[in-house]
Amino acid sequence: MKALPRLFLFFCVTALAVCRPPIALAEDHVAHFDVTARPITQFRIGSSERRFGALEFVGGLELTAADREFGGMSAIRFLDAGRNFLGVTDTGFWYAGHIERDADDRPSGMGGFRMAPLLDPTGEPFARKWDADAESLAISGDRVTVGFEREHRLLEYQLDTRDFASLPKALPLPLPREELRRNASLEAVAVSPASGPLGGVRVVLTEKSLNRNGDLFAAVLAGPHRGIFYVRRTDGFDVSDAAFLPDGDLLILERRYALVSGVALRIRRIAGEAIRPGATVDGEVLLKADMGYQIDNMEGIDVWTDGNGRSVLSLISDDNYSLWQRNLYLEFRLAE
């Protein structure tokens, strides 16, 4: 198939996936999945290169499962050093599991995968896609914060990766509701390290809710630097997630769509000291990749520390339940 028609179909199917209704699982049901993982050994297609700017490619997985519920993964957070994870989907579900590794500590598979519906305050699964569009996730101790767009809100759950039975409480919106765009609002929630410049607080970033200068609304939720700040928007990239490094710098995962060139990703590093009320922040680009690389609609990023004290970046994609997209898991080490 020629590139242009293929990309046209990619965009059409992606647009239709936005209207996909929530999956009809019973509210008390935790579904377990066998996940097939094809290892990805080359990040740049056709090249054995491993160093990409400030990052070293570790490895990746292309993930498939027979169950129609599998997919739509919009955020991921690790509960330990690169093994057990928890995430949310934009159809209103938790997902959890663990990464299997080979003798060289590269990702080789995904096991123990399960999904369960996010519950509303009454204990019921969200009935409408409008209410179920979970896009962001942060974990602090036993508290799990989930950010939703369309029906803009932050909900806090108790950490529970076995029964997924926690009921949420609503948190105050840190941004004016009138500034939040319908399908481009609370795209990232991250917790800064206690030893960093911000202290251990939650930070939210919007996907494409713009101020008068065309920059992105963001906010610190607590602490002495509580308040709204802005993220410089450049080259048509929109925020899809964010995570803090151990030193308190913020990594922002971004994506861009174009009809001719397809999807691209970018990762920027924002100095933690720069995040202050009223500030507009920008930072160095650690990675930029297009369809010449093993990427897709990269939606989630997390940072964890391996056994040698190195920072590892984990990325996950959202396939939008589309035949033309893939569920990918990618790992990079930050080269200090």
RAGI-V248783 format. One record per pair of residues at least 12 apart in sequence whose ideal C-beta (glycine too) atoms are under 6 Angstrom apart, sorted by the first residue. I is the first residue (numbers start at 0). J is the second residue. If there is no record, write none. Layout:
# RAGI-V248783
I:J / I:J
This chain:
# RAGI-V248783
6:261 / 8:323 / 9:323 / 12:321 / 12:323 / 13:319 / 16:319 / 16:320 / 16:321 / 19:320 / 20:128 / 21:90 / 21:91 / 21:128 / 21:131 / 22:68 / 22:90 / 24:116 / 26:124 / 29:113 / 29:115 / 30:114 / 31:113 / 32:64 / 32:66 / 32:69 / 32:112 / 34:62 / 34:64 / 34:109 / 34:112 / 35:63 / 36:60 / 36:62 / 36:108 / 36:109 / 37:61 / 39:59 / 39:293 / 42:56 / 42:292 / 42:293 / 43:292 / 44:291 / 51:286 / 52:285 / 52:286 / 53:285 / 53:334 / 54:285 / 54:286 / 54:331 / 55:332 / 55:334 / 56:331 / 57:105 / 57:330 / 57:332 / 58:105 / 58:106 / 58:330 / 59:328 / 59:329 / 60:106 / 60:328 / 61:325 / 61:327 / 62:326 / 68:114 / 70:318 / 70:320 / 70:326 / 71:88 / 71:89 / 71:90 / 71:317 / 72:86 / 72:88 / 72:315 / 72:317 / 73:88 / 73:89 / 73:134 / 73:298 / 73:317 / 74:86 / 74:87 / 74:135 / 74:136 / 74:299 / 75:299 / 75:301 / 75:315 / 76:136 / 76:138 / 76:301 / 77:301 / 77:303 / 80:303 / 81:303 / 82:97 / 82:98 / 83:97 / 85:160 / 87:133 / 87:136 / 87:145 / 89:132 / 89:134 / 90:131 / 91:117 / 91:125 / 91:131 / 92:114 / 92:116 / 93:115 / 93:163 / 94:114 / 95:113 / 95:160 / 96:109 / 96:111 / 96:112 / 97:110 / 97:111 / 106:330 / 115:163 / 118:166 / 120:166 / 120:167 / 122:166 / 129:149 / 129:150 / 130:150 / 132:147 / 132:148 / 132:149 / 133:145 / 133:147 / 134:146 / 134:148 / 134:186 / 135:185 / 135:186 / 135:187 / 135:188 / 137:188 / 137:189 / 137:190 / 137:201 / 139:190 / 141:157 / 141:158 / 142:155 / 143:156 / 143:158 / 144:188 / 144:201 / 146:185 / 146:188 / 148:184 / 148:185 / 151:179 / 151:184 / 153:170 / 154:167 / 155:168 / 155:170 / 173:203 / 173:218 / 173:220 / 174:216 / 174:218 / 178:208 / 178:216 / 179:208 / 180:208 / 183:206 / 183:207 / 183:208 / 184:205 / 184:208 / 185:203 / 186:205 / 186:206 / 186:238 / 187:204 / 187:238 / 187:240 / 187:241 / 188:203 / 189:202 / 189:241 / 189:242 / 189:243 / 191:243 / 191:247 / 192:243 / 192:245 / 192:247 / 195:247 / 195:271 / 196:247 / 196:271 / 196:272 / 197:224 / 197:271 / 198:222 / 200:219 / 200:220 / 200:221 / 200:222 / 201:220 / 202:219 / 203:218 / 204:217 / 204:238 / 204:241 / 206:237 / 206:238 / 207:237 / 210:229 / 213:232 / 214:229 / 214:231 / 214:232 / 214:279 / 215:230 / 215:232 / 217:230 / 224:275 / 226:276 / 228:274 / 228:278 / 229:279 / 230:280 / 231:279 / 231:281 / 235:255 / 236:253 / 236:255 / 236:265 / 238:251 / 238:253 / 239:252 / 239:254 / 239:298 / 240:252 / 240:299 / 240:300 / 242:300 / 242:301 / 242:302 / 244:302 / 244:310 / 247:271 / 248:268 / 248:270 / 248:271 / 249:269 / 250:266 / 250:268 / 251:267 / 252:266 / 252:300 / 253:265 / 254:297 / 261:290 / 263:289 / 264:288 / 264:294 / 264:297 / 265:287 / 266:285 / 266:286 / 267:282 / 267:284 / 268:282 / 268:283 / 268:285 / 269:282 / 295:316 / 295:324 / 295:325 / 295:327 / 296:316 / 296:317 / 296:324 / 297:314 / 297:316 / 298:317 / 299:315 / 300:314 / 301:313 / 309:332 / 310:333 / 311:332 / 312:331 / 313:330 / 314:329 / 315:328
